[in-house]
Amino acid sequence: MQFLCKEYQDGNPRVRSLVTETRIHLVPSLNPDGYELAREAGSELGNWALGHWTEEGYDLFENFPDLASALWAAEERRLVPQKFPNHHIPIPEHYLAEDATVSRGTGQGGGVATGRWWLTPPCPPWQVAVETRAVMAWMDKNPFVLGANLQGGEKLVSYPFDTARPVGETPAAAPRPPDDYEDEHPELQETPDHAIFRWLAISYASAHLTMSETFRGGCHTQDMTNAMGIVQGAKWHPRAGSMNDFSYLHTDCLELSVYLGCDKFPHESELQQEWENNKESLLTFMEQVHRGIKGLVTDQQGEPIANATIVVGGIDHNVKTAAGGDYWRILNPGEYRVWARAEGYNPSVKTCHVLYDIGATQCNFVLSRSNWKRIREIMAMNGNRPIRRIVPGRPMTPRERMRLRMRL
């Protein structure tokens, strides 16, 4: 934060452009209680676990609703997407209750019934932390596009899914070219935005001064990143109910976990070097929010349409417009067929090109009202009763004339 303010005031063109064109939110600590415990012990006496949990004993990163298991359970019942969405999955009602609990299992407790779902914890649950509720409310309030949670104790970038899908439940995926950087892990369920997540993760790891130097091995175990400094969460540390999975399935935000270095609590004398290691990576990562497409969705009178759905061909994960009808969609360079859809309007489609240079392509949509919207309005005026068909040549009764005037 101090760096951005100082460089902005000093006229740094890169920082000025980033601050001027980007709405940046910074949270100094998601777990202030844990930080205080770790700070009191100091870097010499601290350990990897110290400060990881809240004062009440919650691991906040795994304290979110397990939407991934719910989605896969719905897929098993062939409810997606007709009866169960594959994006913007709602938070289950029971989770919002004051005494709500969340599963600590492996993410295999989803269930679906009559369009709703619940969690069946495979092991004793814990309570939903107040910090978790605050973060979820914050996510719902702001239309975030890209996010990173900064952690320590390792040196890599982790991306969704963090939940491991049981092998028997994984659907047959379309064949794709072999990847020299990834082993075959049939239990891993890739997100529809897998290629985009990898791009974002590589943008951070490759700009870091030492993160991609994995010839030294991992911080504590063998290198799980195949010499790239990036890894899918379910391959490295599978867990259900992570903040990254929740952010992806409930909001429009692509969120990753960045592990800044092997020492979770570096000594004060080492902080300057840690900052130098990560400075360029942080700037490069934030700039990626301006990659892809953006635009406005309006009606023919120029009025913005909120909650319109933006569909990108070939990517089975949609985003929605904000209150002002604006949207943002991070995409890799290429050519995309994009649809804009909204209830009561005819869909619109166009081809959008994403370039390698930073700067999102503007793709606006103007939607015309659907006849079905007008038909529903007329039906509502008629009390949703069947409208009698008027036969040409037959005179109307006085009652029919009155109903016709009321509808018009």
C-alpha positions in Angstrom: 0.0 0.0 0.0 2.8 2.4 0.9 4.6 1.5 -2.3 1.6 2.2 -4.5 0.9 5.6 -2.8 4.6 6.7 -3.0 5.1 5.6 -6.6 1.8 7.3 -7.6 2.8 10.5 -6.0 6.3 10.3 -7.6 4.7 10.0 -11.0 5.5 6.3 -11.8 3.5 5.8 -15.0 2.9 2.1 -14.4 1.6 2.6 -10.9 -0.4 5.6 -11.9 -2.1 3.6 -14.7 -2.8 0.7 -12.3 -4.3 2.9 -9.5 -6.3 5.1 -11.9 -7.9 2.3 -13.9 -8.3 -0.4 -11.2 -10.4 -0.6 -8.1 -8.0 -2.1 -5.6 -9.1 -3.6 -2.3 -6.4 -4.5 0.3 -7.1 -6.5 3.5 -4.1 -6.4 5.8 -5.2 -9.5 7.7 -8.1 -11.8 7.4 -7.2 -13.4 10.8 -6.0 -10.6 13.1 -6.3 -12.9 16.2 -3.9 -15.5 14.7 -1.5 -12.7 13.6 -1.3 -11.4 17.2 -0.5 -14.9 18.5 2.3 -15.3 15.9 3.6 -11.8 16.5 4.0 -12.4 20.2 6.0 -15.6 19.7 8.2 -13.9 17.1 9.9 -15.4 14.0 12.4 -17.4 16.0 9.9 -19.2 18.2 7.0 -19.4 15.7 6.1 -22.5 13.7 4.1 -23.2 10.6 0.8 -23.8 12.6 1.1 -20.9 14.9 -1.3 -18.2 13.8 -3.0 -20.4 11.3 -6.2 -20.7 13.2 -8.4 -18.0 14.8 -8.8 -17.5 18.5 -11.8 -19.8 18.4 -9.8 -22.5 16.6 -11.2 -22.1 13.0 -9.2 -22.4 9.8 -10.8 -19.6 7.9 -9.5 -20.8 4.5 -11.6 -24.0 4.8 -14.6 -22.4 6.6 -16.7 -21.6 3.5 -19.6 -23.5 2.0 -18.5 -26.6 -0.1 -20.2 -25.6 -3.4 -18.0 -27.8 -5.5 -19.3 -31.0 -4.0 -22.9 -29.7 -4.3 -22.2 -29.0 -8.0 -20.8 -32.4 -8.7 -23.7 -34.1 -6.8 -26.1 -32.2 -9.1 -24.1 -33.3 -12.1 -24.4 -36.9 -11.0 -28.2 -36.4 -11.0 -28.2 -34.7 -14.4 -29.6 -31.5 -12.9 -27.0 -29.1 -14.4 -27.8 -26.6 -15.8 -31.5 -26.9 -16.1 -32.3 -27.2 -12.4 -28.9 -26.4 -10.8 -26.6 -23.7 -11.9 -23.0 -24.2 -12.8 -22.1 -20.6 -11.8 -23.3 -18.2 -9.1 -24.3 -21.1 -6.9 -26.3 -19.7 -4.0 -25.2 -20.1 -0.4 -27.3 -22.8 1.2 -29.9 -21.4 3.6 -28.8 -23.5 6.5 -25.3 -22.1 6.2 -26.6 -18.6 6.9 -28.2 -19.5 10.1 -26.6 -18.2 13.3 -25.7 -21.7 14.6 -24.6 -23.0 11.1 -21.8 -25.5 10.9 -19.5 -26.4 8.0 -18.0 -29.8 7.1 -14.4 -30.6 7.8 -14.4 -33.6 5.5 -12.9 -34.3 2.1 -15.7 -32.7 0.2 -17.8 -35.8 -0.5 -21.0 -34.8 1.4 -23.1 -33.0 -1.1 -26.8 -33.7 -1.7 -29.5 -32.3 -4.0 -33.3 -32.3 -3.7 -36.0 -30.3 -5.3 -33.5 -27.7 -6.7 -31.9 -27.2 -3.3 -28.9 -28.8 -1.7 -27.3 -29.4 1.7 -24.1 -30.7 3.2 -23.8 -34.0 4.9 -20.6 -33.7 6.9 -18.4 -36.8 6.7 -16.7 -35.9 10.0 -17.6 -33.6 12.9 -18.3 -30.1 11.7 -17.2 -26.8 13.1 -19.0 -23.5 13.4 -19.0 -20.8 10.8 -16.6 -18.1 11.9 -17.6 -14.4 12.1 -14.7 -13.6 9.9 -16.0 -15.9 7.2 -19.5 -14.4 7.3 -17.9 -10.9 6.9 -15.8 -12.0 3.9 -18.9 -13.6 2.2 -20.9 -10.4 2.7 -18.0 -8.4 1.3 -17.8 -10.6 -1.8 -21.6 -10.2 -2.4 -21.4 -6.5 -2.0 -18.5 -5.9 -4.5 -18.2 -7.2 -8.0 -14.7 -8.5 -7.7 -13.0 -9.9 -10.8 -9.5 -11.1 -9.6 -8.2 -11.9 -6.2 -5.3 -13.4 -4.3 -4.9 -14.4 -0.7 -1.3 -14.1 0.5 0.0 -16.9 2.8 3.4 -18.2 3.9 5.3 -21.3 4.7 5.6 -22.4 1.1 6.7 -20.8 -2.2 4.1 -21.4 -5.0 0.8 -20.3 -6.4 -2.2 -22.5 -6.0 -5.4 -22.3 -8.0 -8.8 -24.0 -8.0 -10.3 -26.5 -7.6 -9.0 -27.2 -4.1 -11.6 -29.9 -3.6 -10.7 -33.4 -4.9 -13.5 -35.1 -6.7 -13.8 -38.8 -6.1 -12.6 -40.8 -9.1 -15.9 -42.6 -9.6 -17.8 -39.3 -9.9 -15.5 -37.6 -12.4 -17.2 -37.4 -15.8 -15.4 -38.4 -18.9 -13.6 -35.3 -20.1 -12.9 -34.4 -23.7 -9.4 -35.4 -24.8 -6.9 -32.6 -24.7 -3.2 -32.3 -25.8 -0.7 -33.9 -23.4 0.7 -31.4 -20.9 4.4 -31.8 -20.2 4.0 -29.9 -17.0 1.2 -31.9 -15.4 1.0 -35.5 -14.4 -2.2 -37.5 -15.0 -4.3 -37.3 -11.9 -7.8 -38.7 -12.6 -9.1 -37.5 -9.2 -8.5 -33.9 -10.2 -11.5 -32.0 -11.5 -10.3 -29.0 -13.5 -12.4 -25.8 -13.6 -13.8 -24.6 -16.9 -11.4 -21.8 -16.6 -8.4 -24.1 -16.0 -6.3 -22.5 -18.8 -7.0 -19.0 -17.5 -6.1 -19.9 -13.9 -2.8 -21.4 -15.1 -2.1 -18.2 -17.0 -2.8 -16.1 -13.9 -0.7 -18.4 -11.7 2.2 -18.3 -14.1 2.1 -14.5 -14.4 2.9 -14.4 -10.7 5.4 -17.3 -10.4 7.4 -16.3 -13.5 7.8 -12.7 -12.3 8.9 -13.8 -8.8 12.7 -13.7 -8.3 13.0 -17.3 -6.9 9.6 -19.0 -7.1 10.3 -20.8 -10.4 13.7 -22.0 -9.2 12.4 -25.3 -8.1 15.6 -27.2 -8.7 16.2 -26.6 -5.0 13.1 -28.6 -4.2 10.0 -27.7 -2.2 10.2 -25.8 1.1 9.3 -28.8 3.2 8.7 -31.8 0.8 9.3 -32.6 -2.8 8.4 -30.0 -5.5 4.8 -30.5 -6.4 4.8 -27.8 -9.1 6.7 -29.7 -11.8 9.4 -27.0 -11.9 6.9 -24.2 -12.6 6.0 -22.8 -9.2 2.3 -23.4 -9.7 -0.1 -26.2 -8.8 -3.8 -27.0 -8.7 -4.9 -27.0 -5.0 -6.5 -30.5 -5.1 -3.2 -32.0 -6.3 -1.1 -30.4 -3.6 -3.4 -30.0 -0.6 -6.9 -31.2 -1.3 -9.6 -29.6 1.0 -13.2 -28.8 0.8 -14.9 -25.5 1.5 -11.9 -23.3 0.5 -12.2 -19.6 -0.1 -10.9 -20.0 -3.7 -13.5 -22.6 -4.7 -16.3 -20.5 -3.0 -15.2 -17.4 -4.8 -15.2 -19.1 -8.2 -18.5 -20.8 -7.9 -20.5 -18.1 -6.0 -19.1 -14.9 -7.5 -17.4 -13.7 -10.7 -14.0 -13.5 -9.0 -11.1 -15.7 -10.0 -9.1 -16.1 -6.8 -5.8 -17.8 -6.2 -3.6 -18.5 -3.2 -0.1 -17.1 -3.3 2.5 -18.6 -0.8 5.1 -15.9 -0.6 8.1 -17.9 0.8 9.3 -20.8 2.8 9.6 -18.9 6.0 6.1 -18.2 7.3 7.3 -15.5 9.7 10.6 -14.1 8.3 12.8 -12.1 10.6 12.6 -8.3 10.3 16.0 -8.2 8.7 14.7 -10.4 5.8 11.6 -8.4 5.0 13.2 -6.1 2.5 14.4 -9.1 0.4 11.0 -10.8 0.7 9.5 -7.6 -0.7 11.9 -7.5 -3.6 11.2 -11.1 -4.3 7.4 -10.5 -4.6 7.1 -6.8 -5.8 7.2 -7.4 -9.5 4.9 -10.4 -9.2 2.3 -8.4 -7.3 2.2 -5.7 -9.9 2.1 -8.1 -12.8 -0.7 -10.1 -11.2 -2.9 -7.0 -10.5 -2.4 -6.0 -14.2 -4.0 -9.2 -15.3 -7.4 -8.0 -14.3 -7.3 -5.9 -17.5 -6.9 -8.9 -19.7 -10.0 -10.3 -21.5 -13.2 -8.5 -22.4 -15.4 -5.9 -20.7 -18.4 -3.9 -21.6 -22.0 -2.7 -21.0 -25.3 -4.5 -21.5 -28.2 -2.1 -22.1 -31.6 -2.2 -23.6 -32.6 -0.3 -26.8 -33.2 2.9 -24.7 -29.7 2.8 -23.3 -30.8 1.7 -19.8 -28.3 -0.7 -18.1 -29.5 -4.3 -17.6 -28.3 -5.7 -14.2 -27.8 -9.5 -13.7 -27.5 -10.2 -17.4 -25.6 -13.3 -18.1 -22.4 -13.3 -20.2 -21.7 -16.6 -21.9 -18.3 -17.4 -23.5 -18.4 -20.2 -26.1 -16.3 -23.2 -25.0 -16.1 -22.2 -21.3 -18.9 -23.6 -19.2 -18.8 -20.9 -16.6 -20.7 -17.6 -17.0 -20.4 -14.2 -15.4 -23.1 -11.6 -14.6 -23.4 -7.9 -15.1 -23.2 -5.6 -12.1 -25.9 -3.1 -11.0 -24.7 -0.6 -13.7 -25.0 -3.2 -16.5 -21.2 -3.5 -16.7 -19.2 -6.7 -16.8 -15.6 -8.0 -16.8 -14.4 -11.4 -18.0 -10.8 -12.4 -17.8 -9.8 -14.5 -20.8 -6.6 -15.7 -22.4 -5.6 -14.3 -25.8 -7.8 -15.6 -28.7 -11.1 -15.2 -30.5 -14.3 -15.9 -28.6 -18.0 -16.1 -29.4 -19.8 -14.3 -26.7 -23.5 -14.1 -25.8 -25.4 -11.7 -23.6 -28.7 -13.0 -22.1 -31.3 -11.5 -19.8 -34.8 -12.5 -18.7 -37.3 -10.7 -20.8 -34.9 -9.9 -23.6 -33.7 -11.5 -26.8 -30.1 -12.7 -26.6 -27.3 -11.0 -28.5 -24.1 -12.6 -29.8 -20.9 -11.2 -31.2 -17.2 -12.2 -31.8 -14.7 -10.7 -29.4 -10.9 -10.7 -29.9 -8.5 -10.7 -26.9 -5.0 -9.6 -27.6 -1.7 -10.4 -25.8 -1.2 -6.9 -24.7 -2.7 -5.7 -21.5 -6.0 -4.0 -22.0 -9.4 -5.6 -22.1 -11.4 -5.6 -25.3 -14.6 -3.6 -25.2 -17.6 -5.8 -26.1 -20.9 -4.0 -25.5 -24.4 -5.5 -26.0 -27.8 -4.0 -26.8 -30.7 -6.3 -26.0 -34.2 -5.9 -27.5 -37.2 -6.8 -25.4 -38.6 -10.2 -26.0 -42.2 -10.8 -27.1 -42.5 -13.3 -24.3 -42.0 -10.5 -21.7 -44.9 -8.5 -23.3 -47.1 -11.7 -23.4 -46.5 -12.3 -19.7 -47.4 -8.7 -18.9 -50.7 -9.1 -20.9 -51.4 -12.4 -19.2 -50.8 -10.8 -15.8 -53.3 -8.1 -16.7 -55.8 -10.8 -17.5 -55.3 -12.5 -14.2 -53.1 -15.2 -15.8 -56.3 -16.7 -17.3 -56.4 -18.0 -20.8 -57.1 -15.2 -23.3 -60.0 -16.0 -25.6 -59.1 -16.1 -29.3 -60.9 -13.4 -31.4 -62.3 -14.9 -34.5 -62.2 -12.5 -37.6 -65.7 -11.6 -38.8 -67.4 -12.4 -35.6 -68.6 -9.4 -33.6 -67.1 -9.0 -30.1 -69.3 -9.0 -27.0 -69.2 -5.9 -24.7 -67.2 -7.9 -22.2 -64.6 -8.8 -24.8 -64.3 -5.2 -25.9 -63.7 -4.1 -22.3 -61.0 -6.8 -21.7 -59.3 -5.8 -25.0 -59.2 -2.1 -23.9 -57.7 -3.1 -20.5 -55.0 -5.2 -22.1 -54.0 -2.3 -24.4 
